[in-house]
Amino acid sequence: MRKINYIILSAIGLIVIFGSRELYAEGFARARYDAAIRYIKKKQPDFALMEFRSVVRYFPNSPLAQRSIFAIAEYCYDNRMYYDAIKDFTGYVQNYPDSKANVFAKAYLLKIMEEIKDPTWEEKNMFEDIKKEFFSESLFILFKEYKEALYKSPSRNKFQISYHVDNIEVYRNGQLFIKIAR
């Protein structure tokens, strides 16, 4: 009887140890992510980038890693590191297809296409496919002239997308970011 009690207590102890390890990891990821947000608010994006990267590197399965990847890609875009931004936004779109931010990652990719001087043939094809995806879903508008969605990125950018019958407008912080025509 005592052996069974020791075995049960040992099993419970292992469960507690491994369970607390996951909680500790998530808490540490949250601390790094919150530190990155504080750096963004202090207008220190380079330090925020380091914190976002640490979340992605050490806690890749955390939900905060997904938001951190988007923030890293935004940092690359804002600093005109377009090829890094393309890599990060493309990875984001592929790895998180159901994310609310997915459509805004695609908008960034199209905006980068406008800003790149000489895109390769492969890049042009990829961007054309993304543009087609924007209009692939049927748009049903009833009693309104447009449909819209909102998103606030980890980098504190506020996005709004307006789906009109003949075009799509994406706003970043109240300014027109990109207009996509059929």
N, C-alpha and C positions, 0 to 999 in steps of 0.2 A: 504494500500500500504506500509506503514512504517513497519507493522508487517512482511510482506513478505520479505522486505529488511533485517530486523533483523534476520529472520530465515535463509535466504541465507547467510548472513555474519557469523552467528553462525556456520552453517554447514561448510563453507569454513575454518573458524578458527579451528574447530575440525579436519578437514582433514589435515591442515597444522601442527597442534600440533602432531597428531599421525604419520604423515609422517616424521616429523623431528626427532621424537623419534626413528624410525627405522634407519634413517641416523646416528643419534648419536650412536646407539648401534653398527652399522657396523664400524663406525669410531673408537669406543673404542676397538672393537675386532681387528681391523687393528693395532692399537697402541700397544696392548698386543702382537700380533703376531710379529710385527716388533721388539719389545723389545726382544722377544725370539730369533729371528734371530741374533740380535746384540750380545746377550750372547753366541750364538753358535760361532760366528766369534771371540769373545774374549776368546774362549776355556773355557767357564764357563757353562757346560751343566746342572748342577744342578739348576742354576737360570733359564735357558731356559726351563727346565722341568716345573718349577712353572708357568711360563708365558703361556706355551702351555696348561697346565691343566686349567688355568683360562679362556682361550679362550673356551675350551670344556665345562667347567662348566657353564659359564655365557652366552655363545653365541652358544648353540648346533646346531642351524639352520644355522649358518654362514658357507659359503664355507671354511673359514679358520679353522673351527673346524675339518673338514675332514683332512686337511693337518696336523693339530696339533695332531690328533689321531695317524697318521702314525709316527710322530716325537716322541711321547711318547712311542710307541711300539719299535721304534729303540733304544731309550734310555734304555729301559728295556733289550733289547737284548745285547746292548753294555756293560751293567753292570751285565750280566749273571743272570738277574731276569727272567728266561725263562718262568715260569708259568704266570707271568704278561704279558710278551711279547706274549705268545700264546693267552691269552684272548684278548689282544688288536688287534693283527693281525687278529685273527679269526673274531672278531667283525667288523673290517675294511672290510674284504673280503665279509662278509654277508651284511653289510649296504651300501657298495659302489661297487657293482659288475661291474659297467661301468667305474670305475676310471682307469686312466692310470697306477696308482701305484699298482693296484690290483695284477698283476702278480708278482710284486716284494715283496708284502706282502706274497704271497704264497711261493715264494722262501725263504723268511726268515723262514717261518714255516717248510719247508723241512730242512733247515740248522739247526734249533733248534732240529729237530728229530735226526739228526746226532750227536748232541752234548749232548743230554739227555742220561744219563746212563741206566736207567730202565724205559722206557715209559710204560704207562698202555696199556691194550688191546684197549681201546677206542681211545687213542692217536695214536696208530699204525694204526688203521683203518682210522682215520681222515687224517693222513698223506698219506696213500696209495691212498685215494680218491683224494687228492690234486695232487699227482703225476700223477694219471690217467688223471686229468683235463688238465695238461700241454700237453698231447699228444692226447687229444680227438678231437681237431680241426685239420682238414686236413691241411697240410702244402704244399703250392704250391710254389715251387722255380723255377724261370725262369731266366736263364742266370747268376745265382749267386749260390754259394754253400750254402748260408745261408741267413736268413732273420733276421733283428735286430731291436731293439727298445731301446730308451734312456729315462732316467728319472733322475731328480735331486731332491733329497728329501729335506724337510725343514731342516734337520740336515746337509745339505751341502754334502751329499754323492752322488756321481755320479754313476748311474747304467747303465749297458748295458746288454742286453740279446740277445743272438745269437741262433736262432732256426736252427739247422742242421737237416738233414734227420734222423739221428739215435740218436741224443742227443740234449740237451739244455744246454748252458753255460751262467751263470749269473756272471757278473763282478761287483765288488764294488770298486770304486776308482782305476780302472785299474788292480786290482788283481782278479784272479779267486775266486769267492765266493762259488759257488756250480755248480757242473756238474750233470745233471740229464740224466740218460741213460734210454732207453726204456726197 
